[in-house]
Amino acid sequence: MSFAVLQVAQLRLGSRSHMAGLGQPLDAPPSDGVSGLRFGCAAAEQLLLVASWDCHLRLYDTALNTLRFDLELPTAVLDAAFLDAERALSGSLDKLVRLHHLSGLPEEVLGSHKESVRCVEACPQGVVCSAGWDAQLKLWEPRAPPGAGREVCTLQLPGKAITMATSAQRLLVATSGRHLLVFDLRMLGAGATPVQRESPLKFQTRAVACSPDGASYVVASVEGRVGVDYFDDTQSAAAKYAFKCHRRTEAGREVVFPVNALAFHPLRGTFATGGCDGVVMTWDGAAKKRLAVLGSYPTSIAALAFSRDGTHLAVASSYTFESGDTPHPPDAIFLRSVQEAEVRPR
C-alpha cells in the first residue's frame, strides 16, 4: 500500500471507538473492489459469500470471523450467490457461469455467455439464472449431470444486464437504458415474456431489490435517488414515489452521490441504502421516512446484505472509482449488529 493510500485510510478509519460503531471488520478482506455480498441459506446463516475484482471468491464464517474458503479464478468475479448450504455460483469477467463446491471439490462450469456475466441468482424453483453484458438472460439446470446440456434456454434482454433480484415468484432484471424486466418464475423458460417497465428514476440504474413479501421493489440510480414501486399495476399511484438521498452540501454546493447498494431487512420489510458518500441509511418505504443513519464508512459502499434473521448487516466499504483512479482506503467488509430501532417500521 502506498503512503498516500495509508494516510487516507488512517484519516477515514479514525479511532477504534469509531470503528466499533461501524461494526466488526472481517479479517482477510478482498484486495480489490467488492462486487457482491450474500449471506448463506437457512442451514448456513453465518456464512457470507463475497465476490470481488481481485479474481477471488471468498467464504467467511462471520460468527468466528474466519476465512473458510478462498478460491482464485482466472478473471474478476462480478457476482456470486448460494445455490444451497454446500454450493455457490459465480459469474465472471471471462464469460463463464460456475458452480463451486464449498467442501473443496472441483468446480463445474454450468455454461457461458457471449460477454461477461454480470449477475447470477439461484431461483426458488431450483434453476439458476445468469445475465450478462451480452444482453442475454440464461437459465441453467444445476441438477443435470456434468457434461450434459445444462442450459435450459436463452432469453434476449433490451440492454446489458446491470443487476437483478428475486422474490418468491418474480425475477427482476435491470438493464442499460433504464429498462426493468419482471419475469414470473413459475413460467420462466423458453418463450417467457416479461412485463417490461421503465425505471421510475431518470438516470442509470445501479441496484434493485425486492421486498420480502414480494409486493414491491426499490430501484437506485447514479443520481442519488431511490424509487419505490409495486409489481401490481393497480396499486395506487400515491404509493409509488422517488426520493433524494446520499447528498451533502460542500462549500455551499449540493454534491450528489450514486446509490450503489440496496438490501431489504428480511423480517421488517424496511430497507438499507449505501452510496458513494460512504454512508449507510435505513428507510421505511411504506411510511416514506428515513429511519437511521448507520454511519459513515471509510469509502464508497459497494454492496450490502442482511443476515437471514435480520440481526446483522454486512457492509462492503470498497471504492467504486466514481472519482477515477485516485488514492483511496483499502477494501473492507464490516459486520454490523442491527438494532431494532434502526429497522422497525414507523
N, C-alpha and C positions, 0 to 999 in steps of 0.2 A: 504494500500500500504506500502511495506517495505521501510526503509530509503534508502537502496541501489537503489531500483527502482525509488524512488523520486529524488535522486541525478542525476541518468541517465536522467530522464525526464526533470529536470531543465536544465541540461547541453545541451541537444539536442534541447529543445524548444527555449531557448535563450530569447531575448528581445521581447517586444510587437511589435516593428517595424519589426523584423524578422518574427514574426507570421503573421503580416499583409501581407507580401509578399507571404506567403503560402496560404492565403485565410482565410475565417472565419471558426473557428471550430464550429461544431454543438453542441448544448447543449445536455446533457444526452446521451453520446455515449455508444456503447457496452462495456462490461467489459471483453470480451474475443474475440479472433480472428474474424475479419470480413471476411465472406466468399462470399459475393455478394452485389453489388450495382445496383439499377435500377431506372432511372427516370421514371415518370409517362407518360401516353399516352397524346394525344392532349388535352383531357378535364381535365387533372390533371398534367400539365407540371411542376409545382413547387414541386410536391411530390417526395420524394426519399424513396425507399424501401430498407431496409438493413437486410441481413441475417447474423447470427453470431453464433459462437461456444458456446456462453453463453446461448443457448437454447431460444433465443428471436428473434422474427420477429418484426421489428420496422418500423414505417412510419413517416417520418419527413416532415413538411412543411418548405421548405428551404427559402421561402420568409419571413416567420415570425420567423425562427429558433426555431420552437417548435416541440415537440414530440407529434404527433397526435394520434398514435396507437402503443401500446406495448403489444404484445401477448407472453406469455411464453409457450413454447412447452415442451414435455417430454424429448426431446434429442436435440442435436446440430442441427441447421438449416444450411444445406450445400449449398443451393441455393434458390433464390426466384425470381419471375417475376410478372409483372402486367398482368392480363387477360383483364381487362378494367379499367375504372376510379373508379369502386366500388369494384373490386375483385382482389385478388392476389393469387399466387400459391407459394407453398413451397415444397422442398424436404429435407428430414431429415435423420439423422443417424438411426432412428427407422424404416426405410424402407418404410415410407408412403409418398404418394403424397397428399397434402391437398389443399383445396380451401377455402380461407379466405374472409369473407365479411367485408370490411373495415368500414362499418357502425356499426359493433359490433354484427351482427347476428352470431349465432353459426357456427363454421367452419364445413366443409364437407370433408370427405375422398374420394378422387377420386379412389384410389386403392393403391396397394403396389407392391414392388419389393421383390426379394429373399434376397437382400442385401441392404445396404444403398443407398439412392437416391442422386446422386451427382449433377445432372443438371436438370433444368426444363425450358421449353420455351413455350410461347403462340405463336402459328404459325398464320400467316395471314389468313389461311383458317378456323380458329375457333377451331381447335383441340389443345390439349395440348400434348406436348412431354416430356417425362422424360427418363433419362438414369442413370443407376446405376452401382455400383461396382459388380453387378451380371452379367455384360457383356450383358445387355439387354436394348433395346430401346422400350419404350411402348407409345402407342397413346391412348388418353382419349377423350371422348366426354363430355365436361362440361355441355352441354345443356340437356343431359339426366336427368330425374328426379332422386333425391337422392334415393338410394336403387336399382335403375335399373342397368343393366350391362353397365357401363361406359367405360370399356376397349374395344378399337377398335381392337387392335392387338398387338402382341409382336414380335419384330424383334431381331435376335441374332447379337451381335457385336463380333469382333475378340478379344476384351480385355475389361478390366474395363474402364468405361467411366471416362474421366478426365474433359472435358469441352465441350461445344457446343455453336454454334451461328447460327443465321438465317439471311437470306436476304429475299427479296420478294418472291423468287421462290425456295430457297435452304435451307436445313438444313445441317450444317457441324458439325460432331461429331468427337472428338479426343479421342482416347483410348490409353491404355498402349500398349507398343510395337511400338510406333510411327506411329500407324495407323490413317489415316484420311478417313472418310466416307462421301460422298456427296450424300444426298438424294434429289430427286426432290419433292418438297412439293405438286405439282399438282398431283402426282401419289403415294403419301405416303399412305400406307395401307398394308394389309396382302399380303405377297409375293413381296413387294417392293425390288428392287435390287439396292443398292447404287453403285456409282463409288468409287472404293477403291484405295486409294493413300497412299504413304508413306510420312511422314513429310520430308520437304527439309532440316531439321536440324538433326544432328547426335545423339542428346540426347533427353531425355524425354520431351514431350510437357507439358507446363504449362498453356498456354492460346491460344485461337484463336479468330478472329474477322473477320466479313465480311464487305466489303466496302459498302457504301450507294447505289452505283449504281449496286451492285450485281455482278460485273465483277471479282473482285479479293478478296483475303483474306490474312491475315497475321497470322503467327504462331510464338509463343515464346517458348523458351526452358530454361531448368535449367542451361545451359552453356553460358548465357549472349549473346545470338544471337536471331535475328528475321529473319524470312523468308517471302518474298513477293512472292505470287504465284497467278495464274489465273485459274478460273474454266474452261475456254475454252482451250482444249488441243492444239489447233492450234496456240495459242498465241506464239509469238517469244520467243525463249529460252533466248534471251538477256534481256527480260523484267522481267524474273524471277531471283531472286537473294536472297542472305542472307547477313546480315551484323552484325558486332560485336557492342555491346552496353553494358551499365551498367557494366563498368570495371573501375578500377583505380589502380594507382601504389602506393604501400605501401612498404617502406624500399627497394626500388629498385626491387620489385616483383609485377607482374600484378595479381590483385585479381579480380576474375570473380564472378558476382552475378547473380542468377536466375532472369529471367524476368517473373514476376507473372501476370501482367495485361496489357491488350490492350484495346483501345477504339478508334473508328473512329469518327472524327468530322462529324456530320450529314449533313452539308452543303458543306464543303470544300473538303471532301474526304481524308484529311490528318489524321494521327493517333497519339495517345499518347501511350507511354510505361511507365510502372512502375516496378522497380526492388527491390531486397532485399538490395540495397545500399540506399534506401530511396529517390531515385531521380526519378522525372517525366520529360520526354522529349517528344517533338513532332517532327514528321517526315513527309516529303513529299516522299511517296513511289515511285511515278512516276518519280520524278527528282533525286531520290536516295540521298536526302540531309536531314541532321538534321536541323530543324527549330529553336528550342529553348530548353533551359533547364529551366524548370518551378520552380525549387527549390529543396532543399534537406530537406526532411521531417524527423520527429523525429525517425522513424524506417521504416521497410520494407513497401513497397507499396503492399497491398493485393488485391486491386480492384480499378478500375477507371470507371467513367461513365460521358459522356457529356449529358447536358440537350438537349431536342429536338430542341431547337432553336440555340444551339451551343454557348450560351453566358456564360455558366458556366460548370465547371468541378468538379465533386465530387471525392475526393481522400481519400481512406481508408489507413491511416497510422496505420498499425497493424502488429505486429511482427509475422512472419510465421515460427518461430522455426528452421530456417536454421542453427543456431549455437547451437541448443539444448536448454534445459531449463535453461536459464540464465536471470539475471535481464534485464529488458527492459522497455522503456517508455510505458505509458498507451495507450490503443487504442484511436484513434481519427479519426473523419471524417471532412475533410476540404472542404469548398465550395469556389472555386476559380473563380474569374471573368476571362474570356478568352479574351485576346487581339487579335485583327485581325492579327497582325504581327506574332503571335505565331502559327497560324494555316493556314495562307494563303499560297497556293502553290507557289513555285518559278519556 
